[in-house]
Amino acid sequence: MTSWNPRAADLFGHTAEEALGQYLYVLIANHPDIHTEIETTWQSTPAQLHFIGQHTRKDGTLIDIELAGMLIMVNGERYEYILVYHDIGELVQTRREAEAASQARSEFVAHISHELRTPLNAIIGMTTLLLNMPVDALQRDYIETIRTSSDILLALINDVLDFARIEAQRIDLEYHAFNLHHCIEDSIDLLNMQARQKGLALSWKMKPDTPVVLVGDHGRVRQVLINLISNAIKFTEHGDIQVLVSAYPHSSTAPPTDNASDATSDPTYIIHIRVKDTGVGIAWHELEQIFEGFQQGEAARYAAQGGSGLGLTISRRLANMMGGTVWGESEPGAGSTFHFTFLARTARPEDIERENALDDLSWSSVSHLSTLRLLLVEDNHVNMKVMHRILELLGLWADSAANGIEALEALQRQPYDVILMDVQMLR
């Protein structure tokens, strides 16, 4: 070492007197990660180094650094090394603080969204019970208006909650066998009335070679599909909406599945669903922006009409989690086509049998359960009322506990066949 300036002294912790005469390699490569990176790089061609990690100062403290370097060759022989050290401690700390703030924001939004859903679910539950009681036409109209408005508000809150969970990486996929044909048909049936009210034809078609019984997250596939079809209906005034389904083999191993279906030898497919409309369309330079949350301008108006504006953002994130994506093709005045792809493997016989057994369960099949002892654990008294009334309509009766402690006390007094429990209680 022939020269050592004050900035080097600050960065490495050695004074000029200590550094001068020392081998540079000893001073700058005293951390194992840096040592390994330099040794590996100098043996490669071209010898260009870029490393982000930590360096150990003289006093033993670790600092975050970025190291860039290159080997200069003269007449085919090594001549000298150029290394640039950069202290990025403040940058790393700023990033960590930003990530922590983002995490805290997502957790706050998720918490608030849950707190909003609790009273809203009570409103929906009570109006559902009222609609099953004898009321006159005017009263029914009022109740249905409350119910419809509550459903819309719940959908908005669910969008915000899903977005917050995705941002906080707290959404897990649930893999089960499901019938793709039924999934698409159910989604279209749900929205058919909305399309007919606008005079739109809503149809779907599946290519013959598309596998029908798959293992995947049926609920999330349905959620994305409903989002795309709903958007098509919103922005189409005349014409029709088509849902086109196809598939092609995928070479990778199957995605994770439920515990009865862990094998990766079953064929895996990329399922490709297109939702094609004859609506207003959107300019190409705005198209990608509608998939980003909290946008402004024309893209925001397109994404948020009649909703939270997060539906497409959520749909793409969910598709990414399922090994696929969502994208759009559009032109103003010429309609749009939105594509949804996801990975799924074909279901095995045991998967299908298990899901069929679950599908056979229905509200009408609970009549023979009337002799069972039920315990209902719920810390919200309004939700408790709703649940009790629903159980009564099914011919079932349950004891009550307002929290987990009361539930344990009740279990000590007598055994129960079934326990229905709120999953988010304070106690």
C-alpha positions in Angstrom: 0.0 0.0 0.0 1.6 3.3 -1.1 -1.3 5.8 -0.5 -4.1 5.9 2.0 -6.6 8.8 2.2 -8.9 9.8 5.0 -12.0 8.3 3.3 -10.2 4.9 3.2 -9.4 5.3 6.9 -13.1 5.9 7.7 -14.2 2.9 5.6 -11.7 0.3 6.7 -10.8 1.6 10.2 -7.1 1.6 9.7 -5.0 4.8 9.9 -2.6 5.7 7.2 0.3 4.7 9.3 -1.2 1.2 9.8 -2.1 0.7 6.2 1.0 2.0 4.4 3.2 -0.9 3.5 0.5 -3.5 4.0 -0.7 -5.8 1.2 -4.0 -4.3 -0.2 -5.5 -7.8 -0.3 -5.2 -8.2 3.5 -7.0 -4.9 4.0 -9.9 -5.2 1.6 -10.6 -9.0 1.5 -10.8 -9.8 5.2 -14.4 -11.0 5.0 -14.8 -14.6 3.7 -17.5 -13.6 1.2 -15.3 -10.9 -0.3 -12.3 -13.2 -0.4 -14.2 -16.0 -2.2 -15.8 -13.5 -4.7 -12.4 -12.0 -5.6 -10.7 -15.3 -6.0 -13.5 -16.6 -8.2 -13.6 -13.5 -10.3 -9.9 -13.1 -11.0 -9.9 -16.6 -12.5 -12.7 -15.9 -14.9 -12.5 -14.1 -18.3 -13.2 -11.2 -18.5 -12.3 -10.6 -14.9 -15.0 -8.1 -13.8 -16.1 -8.0 -10.2 -19.4 -6.8 -8.7 -20.2 -7.7 -5.1 -22.7 -6.4 -2.6 -22.3 -7.6 0.9 -20.5 -6.8 4.1 -16.9 -5.9 5.0 -15.2 -6.3 8.4 -13.6 -3.1 9.7 -10.5 -3.1 11.9 -12.6 -2.9 15.1 -14.7 -6.0 14.0 -17.8 -4.1 13.0 -19.6 -5.1 9.8 -20.5 -2.5 7.2 -22.6 -2.8 4.1 -20.5 -2.2 1.0 -20.7 -2.4 -2.8 -17.4 -3.5 -4.5 -16.7 -3.2 -8.2 -13.5 -4.1 -9.8 -11.7 -5.2 -13.0 -8.4 -6.6 -14.1 -6.4 -4.7 -16.6 -4.4 -6.8 -19.0 -1.4 -5.4 -21.0 0.0 -7.6 -23.8 -2.0 -10.5 -22.6 -0.6 -10.4 -19.1 -2.1 -9.2 -15.8 -1.0 -5.6 -15.2 -3.1 -4.1 -12.4 -6.4 -4.3 -10.6 -8.9 -1.5 -10.2 -11.2 -1.8 -7.2 -13.9 0.7 -6.1 -15.4 0.3 -2.6 -18.7 2.1 -1.8 -20.2 2.3 1.7 -24.0 1.6 1.1 -24.9 1.4 4.8 -27.3 4.4 4.6 -28.9 3.0 1.5 -29.4 -0.4 3.0 -30.8 1.1 6.2 -33.2 3.2 4.2 -34.4 0.2 2.2 -35.0 -1.8 5.4 -37.0 1.0 6.9 -39.1 1.3 3.8 -39.7 -2.4 3.8 -40.7 -2.3 7.5 -43.0 0.6 6.8 -44.6 -1.2 3.9 -45.1 -4.3 6.0 -46.6 -2.2 8.8 -49.0 -0.5 6.4 -50.1 -3.8 4.9 -50.7 -5.3 8.4 -52.7 -2.2 9.4 -54.8 -2.3 6.3 -55.5 -6.1 6.8 -56.5 -5.5 10.4 -58.8 -2.6 9.6 -60.3 -4.5 6.7 -61.1 -7.4 9.1 -62.6 -5.0 11.6 -64.9 -3.6 8.9 -65.9 -7.0 7.7 -67.1 -8.1 11.1 -70.1 -5.7 11.4 -70.7 -6.0 7.7 -71.1 -9.7 7.9 -73.6 -9.2 10.7 -75.6 -6.9 8.4 -75.5 -9.4 5.6 -76.5 -12.2 7.9 -79.4 -10.4 9.4 -80.8 -9.3 6.0 -80.5 -12.9 4.8 -82.6 -14.0 7.8 -85.1 -11.2 7.1 -85.5 -12.3 3.5 -86.5 -15.7 4.8 -89.3 -14.2 6.9 -92.8 -13.1 5.7 -92.5 -9.5 4.6 -94.5 -7.4 2.2 -93.2 -6.3 -1.3 -92.0 -2.9 -0.2 -90.2 -4.3 2.9 -88.6 -6.9 0.7 -87.4 -4.3 -1.7 -85.8 -2.3 1.1 -84.1 -5.4 2.6 -82.8 -6.5 -0.8 -81.3 -3.0 -1.4 -79.5 -3.3 1.9 -78.3 -6.8 1.1 -77.1 -5.8 -2.4 -75.3 -2.7 -1.1 -73.7 -4.7 1.7 -72.5 -7.3 -0.8 -70.9 -4.6 -2.9 -69.2 -3.1 0.1 -68.0 -6.5 1.2 -66.5 -7.1 -2.2 -64.6 -3.8 -2.0 -63.3 -4.6 1.5 -62.3 -8.1 0.4 -60.3 -6.6 -2.5 -58.5 -4.3 -0.1 -57.9 -7.2 2.3 -56.6 -9.5 -0.4 -54.3 -6.8 -1.7 -52.9 -6.2 1.8 -52.4 -9.9 2.3 -50.6 -10.3 -1.0 -48.4 -7.3 -0.2 -47.6 -8.9 3.2 -47.1 -12.3 1.6 -49.8 -13.8 3.7 -51.9 -15.6 1.1 -51.5 -19.3 0.8 -53.0 -21.3 -2.1 -55.3 -24.3 -1.3 -54.9 -27.1 -3.8 -57.8 -29.6 -4.3 -59.2 -31.5 -7.2 -61.8 -29.4 -9.1 -63.8 -29.5 -12.3 -62.7 -26.7 -14.6 -65.9 -27.1 -16.6 -68.0 -26.5 -13.5 -65.7 -23.7 -12.3 -66.2 -21.7 -15.6 -69.9 -22.5 -15.8 -70.5 -21.4 -12.2 -68.7 -18.1 -12.8 -70.7 -17.4 -15.9 -74.0 -18.3 -14.3 -73.2 -15.9 -11.5 -72.7 -13.0 -13.9 -75.3 -14.0 -16.6 -78.0 -11.8 -15.1 -75.7 -8.8 -15.1 -74.9 -9.4 -18.7 -78.5 -9.9 -19.8 -79.5 -6.7 -18.1 -77.2 -4.9 -20.5 -78.4 -6.9 -23.5 -75.0 -8.7 -23.8 -74.5 -12.3 -24.9 -72.2 -14.2 -22.5 -70.8 -17.5 -23.8 -67.9 -19.9 -23.3 -66.1 -22.6 -25.2 -63.5 -25.1 -24.2 -61.1 -26.9 -26.7 -61.8 -30.6 -26.7 -58.3 -31.6 -25.6 -58.4 -29.4 -22.5 -58.1 -31.5 -19.3 -61.2 -31.0 -17.2 -60.5 -32.4 -13.7 -57.5 -30.6 -12.3 -55.7 -30.1 -9.0 -55.4 -26.4 -8.2 -56.9 -23.6 -6.1 -60.4 -23.6 -7.4 -61.4 -20.5 -5.3 -58.6 -18.3 -6.6 -59.1 -19.5 -10.2 -62.8 -18.6 -9.9 -61.9 -15.2 -8.3 -59.7 -14.2 -11.2 -62.2 -15.4 -13.8 -65.0 -13.5 -12.2 -62.9 -10.3 -12.0 -62.1 -10.5 -15.7 -65.7 -11.3 -16.8 -67.1 -8.5 -14.5 -64.7 -6.0 -16.1 -65.8 -7.1 -19.6 -69.4 -6.6 -18.7 -68.7 -3.1 -17.2 -67.0 -1.8 -20.3 -69.2 -3.4 -23.0 -72.4 -1.7 -24.0 -73.3 -3.7 -27.1 -72.3 -7.1 -28.5 -71.0 -10.1 -26.7 -68.4 -11.5 -24.3 -66.7 -14.8 -24.9 -64.7 -17.0 -22.5 -62.3 -19.3 -24.5 -60.4 -22.0 -22.7 -57.5 -24.1 -23.9 -54.4 -25.9 -22.4 -51.1 -27.1 -23.4 -48.6 -29.4 -21.6 -46.0 -27.9 -19.3 -42.6 -29.5 -18.9 -41.9 -28.6 -15.3 -43.0 -30.7 -12.3 -46.5 -30.2 -10.9 -47.2 -27.3 -8.4 -47.6 -28.1 -4.7 -50.8 -29.9 -3.9 -52.8 -31.1 -0.9 -51.4 -33.9 1.3 -53.1 -36.7 -0.8 -51.5 -35.5 -4.0 -47.8 -34.9 -3.6 -46.6 -36.8 -6.6 -45.0 -34.9 -9.4 -45.3 -37.5 -12.1 -48.8 -36.5 -13.1 -49.1 -34.4 -16.3 -49.0 -30.6 -15.7 -50.7 -28.2 -18.0 -50.8 -24.4 -18.6 -54.4 -23.5 -18.6 -55.1 -20.5 -20.8 -58.4 -18.6 -20.4 -59.2 -15.7 -22.7 -62.1 -13.2 -21.9 -62.9 -11.4 -25.1 -65.3 -8.5 -25.3 -66.6 -5.9 -27.8 -66.4 -3.0 -25.4 -64.8 0.4 -25.3 -61.2 -0.8 -25.2 -58.2 1.1 -23.8 -55.1 2.6 -25.3 -52.0 0.4 -25.4 -49.9 2.9 -23.4 -52.5 2.8 -20.6 -53.0 -1.0 -20.7 -50.2 -2.1 -18.4 -51.0 0.6 -15.8 -54.4 -0.9 -15.0 -52.6 -3.9 -13.4 -50.9 -1.6 -10.9 -52.6 -0.6 -7.7 -53.4 3.0 -6.8 -53.0 4.4 -10.2 -54.4 7.7 -11.5 -55.6 9.0 -14.9 -57.5 7.0 -17.6 -56.0 3.7 -16.4 -57.3 4.3 -12.9 -60.8 5.2 -14.2 -60.8 2.0 -16.3 -59.7 -0.2 -13.4 -61.9 1.3 -10.7 -65.2 1.8 -12.5 -67.8 0.3 -10.1 -65.1 -1.2 -7.9 -62.0 -0.8 -5.8 -59.6 -0.6 -8.8 -57.6 -3.4 -7.3 -59.3 -6.3 -9.1 -56.8 -6.6 -12.0 -53.8 -6.0 -9.7 -55.0 -8.8 -7.4 -55.8 -11.1 -10.4 -52.3 -10.8 -11.8 -50.7 -11.4 -8.4 -52.9 -14.5 -7.8 -52.1 -15.8 -11.3 -48.4 -15.3 -10.6 -48.7 -17.3 -7.4 -50.3 -20.1 -9.5 -47.4 -20.2 -11.9 -49.1 -18.0 -14.6 -50.0 -14.4 -15.3 -52.7 -12.0 -16.5 -52.3 -9.6 -19.4 -54.5 -7.7 -21.8 -54.7 -6.8 -25.5 -56.9 -3.8 -26.4 -57.6 -1.0 -28.7 -59.9 2.0 -28.2 -63.3 1.3 -29.8 -62.3 -2.3 -30.8 -62.8 -4.2 -27.6 -60.4 -6.1 -25.4 -59.1 -9.5 -24.7 -57.7 -10.4 -21.3 -55.6 -13.5 -20.9 -55.3 -15.6 -17.7 -52.9 -18.5 -17.4 -52.1 -20.8 -14.5 -50.4 -24.1 -13.9 -52.4 -27.2 -12.8 -51.9 -30.9 -12.9 -54.5 -33.5 -13.8 -56.3 -35.0 -10.9 -55.9 -38.6 -9.8 -58.9 -40.9 -9.0 -58.4 -40.6 -5.3 -58.4 -36.8 -5.5 -61.7 -36.9 -7.5 -63.3 -39.4 -5.0 -62.5 -37.2 -2.0 -63.8 -34.0 -3.6 -67.0 -35.8 -4.8 -67.6 -36.9 -1.3 -67.4 -33.3 -0.1 -69.6 -32.1 -3.0 -72.3 -34.5 -1.9 -72.6 -32.6 1.4 -75.4 -30.0 1.2 -77.6 -28.1 3.6 -80.4 -30.7 2.9 -78.1 -33.5 4.2 -77.7 -32.1 7.7 -81.2 -33.2 8.9 -79.8 -36.4 10.3 -77.3 -34.4 12.4 -80.0 -32.9 14.7 -79.0 -35.2 17.6 -75.4 -34.0 17.6 -74.1 -31.8 20.4 -72.8 -28.5 19.0 -70.7 -25.7 20.7 -70.7 -22.3 19.0 -67.7 -20.1 20.1 -68.0 -16.5 18.9 -67.0 -13.3 20.7 -69.3 -11.0 18.6 -72.8 -11.2 20.0 -74.4 -10.2 16.7 -72.6 -12.9 14.8 -73.6 -15.2 17.6 -77.3 -14.4 17.0 -77.0 -14.9 13.2 -75.3 -18.2 13.6 -77.8 -19.5 16.2 -80.7 -18.6 13.9 -79.1 -20.2 10.8 -78.5 -23.4 12.9 -82.1 -23.3 14.1 -83.4 -23.0 10.5 -81.4 -26.2 9.8 -82.9 -28.0 12.8 -79.7 -27.8 14.8 -79.2 -26.3 18.3 -75.9 -25.3 19.9 -74.5 -24.2 23.3 -72.7 -20.9 23.3 -69.3 -19.7 24.5 -68.1 -16.1 24.1 -64.4 -16.8 24.1 -61.8 -19.5 24.1 -61.7 -19.7 27.9 -65.5 -20.3 28.1 -65.2 -22.9 25.4 -62.6 -24.8 27.4 -64.8 -24.6 30.5 -67.8 -25.9 28.5 -65.7 -28.8 27.1 -64.7 -29.8 30.7 -68.4 -30.0 31.6 -69.4 -32.2 28.7 -68.1 -33.5 25.3 -69.3 -32.0 22.0 -69.6 -33.7 18.6 -69.0 -30.4 16.7 -67.3 -27.1 17.6 -67.9 -24.0 15.4 -65.3 -21.4 16.4 -64.3 -17.9 15.3 -60.7 -18.1 14.2 -59.8 -14.6 15.3 -60.8 -14.1 18.9 -59.0 -12.0 21.5 -59.2 -14.7 24.2 
